[in-house]
Amino acid sequence: MVTIELTWDEGADRSLGLPTYASAGAAGADLRANLPNRGTVVLEPGARALVPTGLRMAIPDGFEVQVRPRSGLALKHGITLPNAPGTIDSDYRGPLGVIVMNAGQETFEIVHGDRIAQMVVAPVLRAGFVVVEDLSDTQRGSGGFGSTGVSE
């Protein structure tokens, strides 16, 4: 198990608790809206907002935290994260905010304490980059953007 160290932002509502896994098999831990005024954020269709979680974290070297949408909010209300998955690097120590977007048809209200996203802890592999004269051939080649079809 990897340990993520957390601290609270000044003024954060600590009664909301730390991120939690909703089930034994959950890959993502739920993040909650921790609003400074304990109020709401109203998102009109097409709007986006940075929603604070009240947390800061220390992620161990060799890992990242990915911030992803919650599927129920996406399906039922069109609430998503426009940069999903968002990456939090191991050397970042600032406030953890979630960019939330309303891709739905109706106004949506985020209430203080709502579960707004999930975070997944993942290992990071760093690559070396080199320039070569030619790339190896594959069956797919340079086909992209739907070149493999829809039903195949």
C-alpha angles and dihedrals in degrees: 000000000000118000119220113197114217135190131184125247115238109276094015118146101247092186088077089071133213125305110292137196110239094210140014092258098042115128093194129059114218120248120207132214106251102188118193093223092041086234134107142286114221116208117195116204108289094015126123134196140184105243116198122225096195090237141111122190144199110217116196118248111269094036140083134192115232117205113211138176122263108246095221093055090047095049099040101035109012091246111154143149111255094209097043122192093033114194125222109197124220093245096053115104102168130108117303108235128170122219103221124189132192107222090164132098098246136060111265127204122209110204125204107272097023117141101246106168143352131241125217121196110219137176117248125220116197118212134210116227125217134171116233133182095239138007122231117264123250133183090251095046114174096339111129145146098056098336092133092059134236105269102029 
